[in-house]
Amino acid sequence: MFDRNLRGMIDDVKDGRMDRRAFVKRMIAVGLTAPMANQILAIGGVAMAQSPNPYKPTKRGGGGPLKLLWWQGPTLLNPHFATGTKDQDGSRLFYEPLASWDVDGHLNPILAAEIPSIQNGGLSKDAKSVVWKLKPGVKWHDGKPFTADDVVFNWEYATDPATAAVSSGTYSGMTVEKVDDLTVRIKFKDPTPFWANAFVGAYGCIIPKHLFAEYKGSKSREAPNNLKPVGTSPYKFVEFKPGDLVRGEINPDYHMPNRPYFDTIEMKGGGDAVSAARAVIQTGEYDFAWNIQVEDEVLLRLEKGGKGKTLYAVGGDIEFIAINFTDPNTEVDGERSSIKTKHPILSDPAVRKALALLVDRDSVKKVIYGRAGRATANYLNGPEEFVSKNTRWEFSVEKASALLEQAGWKVGSDGIREKDGKKLKLLYQTSINGPRQKTQAIVKQACQKAGIDVELKSVVASVFFSSDVANPDTYSKFYADIEMFQIPMTQPDPGLHMRRYLSRNVATKENKWQGQNFPRWVNKDFDAAIEAADTETDPIKRAELYIKCNDLMWQDTVVIPVMHRLAVEACSNTVRPALSGWANQTDNLQDWYRET
């Protein structure tokens, strides 16, 4: 539990002898962050704060169109099947959670009437239950009332194994029950310090029971509303062309006053990050473009145009190279990259460690990311109290070569290393965009010098991040040896970010490749530490457990962290988006407006 001094300060905040701001400053002084300090207060019984809302419009509508450019267009609009950020963001245009994270890492009520606390009776002192009160008068876009039945159904839907929802891990280890039409109670099997996971943020979006009830389980993919959402958001569905276009119109019955500001919304998909940045910053054709993974020198040139700018948000997003622990070229029971196989080359830890030494992060930052990247050895890069100081990255072709030599990988006459008749050849895949192809080239060059033959594969982003279970080129199927992409950290707590690598979350044919442990890595120590962190209410001990998990991933070279990425967006000079480094870009869309 909390040490005596920390408990004393929490009691001082409760009794008014210390204000919240002073407490947060004290926590920052010892290395914590503002979001974590606020979570400590919440666990200690102090109601969670909310940041001041900068929204200025005094009436609903009248703002004209809002034109968004997502160069990876969404392929479906059901948040429970959204394997990639693009599908989460597309779904979020129409569906809402109970709460979302604001720019300061505070919870902002959306469908909830208030944020649960010990004072209002929402949180239990034993951290084993939370009561959410729902906002009265909320209607689905078809006019049906939003009630506790919908919330309970989403838990049932996500936890049904036959549904094969990517959100299943968010709702495991709990039961959700209806108290009355506007109240639900979540009961946790064990003490749960981070209770603000289920029904919050990207994976917390709620779909209507009356339209999905008959499609729970094995028929989940057959639901017509997977492509025609009926939600509670500021915008009602108009049109969807998978991978290309999503359109919505103002919801005149939206449950927040004076919102939304815009009359229509359009999310255009396709193209690439450079053209998206140009369409906002230089030409002004669009108002906002997502995930501008573009060389910094290109952005600096575009910014001289005057019609738009780049925006940066610091969170815990990580660009990394993942290692496949299974064999992508051997089929077992109709499944490649099966957990029943071992990778013929990458099962050798010396090869994995050599690859980690062959990533020139300094060059990647200097040539590609600039302002938008920080070289890192950690998969977990925030909040600060969870960041390991035990890891170090290094670039050395010489050390990588020596490591391979010692492990028996000898250079052949063709310059490629081999061992036991196996050539050291690897297929390295990623999605198509400039920075990733340039990073691939930098890594390939270093690998060649060390005697590793690397074949590069680039997949169209809309395919690589697709939720289509029939698609062979998705990152979750991982039919390659190594692959590179980014995973965003969508909440100021590591639980969801780290839990994906639990052994039980391995992506398989059985779960329709919706499991998020795509490297197919199994480690009992990691599993035990994650399970312990899930129930540890002492914030210092909990941070130590997540640091241990990060270090286990580093020691076993499950992934090779490349860049701690800042979220980079392109925005019109007049649009005021509500962005957070701890949330998806569309999570607080109700607060966007234009300042003329």
Sequence and secondary structure as in RCSB ss.txt:
>XXXX:A:sequence
MFDRNLRGMIDDVKDGRMDRRAFVKRMIAVGLTAPMANQILAIGGVAMAQSPNPYKPTKRGGGGPLKLLWWQGPT
LLNPHFATGTKDQDGSRLFYEPLASWDVDGHLNPILAAEIPSIQNGGLSKDAKSVVWKLKPGVKWHDGKPFTADD
VVFNWEYATDPATAAVSSGTYSGMTVEKVDDLTVRIKFKDPTPFWANAFVGAYGCIIPKHLFAEYKGSKSREAPN
NLKPVGTSPYKFVEFKPGDLVRGEINPDYHMPNRPYFDTIEMKGGGDAVSAARAVIQTGEYDFAWNIQVEDEVLL
RLEKGGKGKTLYAVGGDIEFIAINFTDPNTEVDGERSSIKTKHPILSDPAVRKALALLVDRDSVKKVIYGRAGRA
TANYLNGPEEFVSKNTRWEFSVEKASALLEQAGWKVGSDGIREKDGKKLKLLYQTSINGPRQKTQAIVKQACQKA
GIDVELKSVVASVFFSSDVANPDTYSKFYADIEMFQIPMTQPDPGLHMRRYLSRNVATKENKWQGQNFPRWVNKD
FDAAIEAADTETDPIKRAELYIKCNDLMWQDTVVIPVMHRLAVEACSNTVRPALSGWANQTDNLQDWYRET
>XXXX:A:secstr
   HHHHHHHHHHHHTSS HHHHHHHHHHTT  HHHHHHHHHHTT             SSS S EEEEEESS  S
   GGG  SHHHHHHHHTT   SEEE TTS EEESSBSS   TTTT B TTSSEEEEEB TT B TTS B  HHH
HHHHHHHHH GGG  TTGGGGTTEEEEEEETTEEEEEESS  S    TTBSGGG    HHHHGGGSSTTGGG GG
GTS   SSSEEEEEEETTTEEEEEE TT SSTT    SEEEEEE S HHHHHIIIIIS SSSEES     HHHHH
HHGGGSSEEEEEE S  EEEEEE  S TT  BTTBSS TTS  TTTTSHHHHHHHHHT  HHHHIIIIIGGGEEE
 S S   SGGG  SS      HHHHHHHHHHTT EE TTS EEETTEE EEEEEEES HHHHHHHHHHHHHHHHT
T EEEEEEE HHHHT   TT TT TTT  SSEEEEEE   SSSSHHHHHTTSGGGB  TTTTT  SBTT    HH
HHHHHHHHHH   HHHHHHHHHHHHHHHHHTTSEEEEEEE EEEEEESSEE    TTS TTTTGGG EE  
